[in-house]
Amino acid sequence: MTEELIAITPIDGRYRELVDELKEYFSEYALMKYRLKVELEYFRLVVKILKQVDNEQLGRILNDVFEKFTIEEAKYVKEIEKETRHDVEALIRYIRAKLSSYGFTDLMQLVHIGLTSEDVTNIAYSLMLRDFNEKVLLPLLKELLFDLLEISGNEKSTLMLGRTHGMPALPTTLGKEFSVYAYRFLRLFEVLSVYRFPGKISGAVGTYASLTEVFGRDALKILDEFIRKLGLEPWPVTKQTLPHDALSSFLQNLSLISGCALDLCRDLWLLTMLGYVIVKRIGIGSSTMPQKANPIEIENAEGNLELSINLLNFLSGRLQTSRLQRDLSDSTLKRNYGTAIAYLIIGIKNLLSFLRRIEFDRELMRSDVEKHPEILSEAIQVRMRLIGKNLIDELRRLETRDSAKYLENVKKIVSEASGDPELIIPKTYDDYLGASTLIVESIYKLCIDKLSKYEKS
């Protein structure tokens, strides 16, 4: 509790529980451990190629060093960093000390040989983003998709007044409106489910000079295979830094998720204001108004999603530039991946919480539709044009405030134009919903099929 109260950002304070799982990917300890993984795997490769040794004992020791890298071990690395003033160099010295303690002093000089710090760091970041994507983001998106599909399926025939520019437009269904968001999230889910994260090992200025010294003429091939074995897509030509294009694309997709979720939150807020969404009370809604039950989760989500969008867009654009072969501005910026992503996760989790505590006032929705017979005017003018009569100007001139009088005037206009009001005017508002139900059913099936294929893969 004390740590939460003195945290500088709400991510590590008020919202800590919502994003606690992110510490496995974006904390200082996590970055250190991902770097350690890269260093140890590279060391294993070097020893195998240069010494022609595939030492089982050494392999077990390297696995042991990684598995036992606790917070206490990380603190020890930070103590070394106080002397080196360089985080990767501190980790290198830690690994060498570990090898020495296990009796492999003769191999210590091969740790990090031929590498620049960025060779290790770019791979570490790609691995952490990949693991976050697979283990946190995609499962969370899948949850959201299933919740949206459940609502859209249950409400596929629930009549609702569609509004454009905030004004009554046409009848729609609540389920169809939710299926819009289900499809949007599905498209983003599909992109991220097959996303390939980049990696490079190319030396201090991207010439592979030191690496050619280590591996000889086959250096490019060996390093290409090494990066692929880590599950990343090799980026063969670079400065010292890995061009950020591929990761910027990933961050932009996260921004699109935030934007889609933000759009849904605002629609839900408006539906709540109209009384269509009934919010079940949790806690106290107001310090002075006893009746209040507020849509607090989507308001909270809205703010956090906007922060996420701004940070993700900034990082994705700014990190594409690096002066000449290297400057360090990207180093401090990349440490904010977790901050930008945390706001996204907070937003989605609050949105999910809201969706799971609401109900819908279907009678009120239908009642609002029935107060606006003018929303059938599109159907009337289209049907009349199909029999050769254009009444759109006459319909535009009608006063819409008195619904009973409006319908009488419409019938009169249709009759005077030799149309049959019984055939031209929809008998019910449900008769002018177009393919709404079919849309819901097709999107539901599409989503289930795609998610099932993802599970199998």
Secondary structure by P-SEA (a helix, b strand, c coil): cccccccccccccccccccccccccccaaaaaaaaaaaaaaaaaaaaaaccccccaaaaaaaaaaaaaccaaaaaaaaaaaaaaccaaaaaaaaaaaaaaaaccccccccccccccaaaaaaaaaaaaaaaaaaccaaaaaaaaaaaaaaaaaaaccbbbbbbccccccbbbbaaaaaaaaaaaaaaaaaaaabbbbbbbbbcccccaaaaaaacccaaaaaaaaaaaaacccccccccccccaaaaaaaaaaaaaaaaaaaaaaaaaaaaaaaccccccccccccccccccccaaaaaaaaaaaaaaaaaaaaaaaaaccccccccaaaaaaaaaaaaaaaaaaaaaaaaaaaaaccccaaaaaaaaaaaccccaaaaaaaaaaaacccaaaaaaacccccaaaaaaaaaaaaaaacccccccccccccccccaaaaaaaaaaaaaaaaaaaaaac
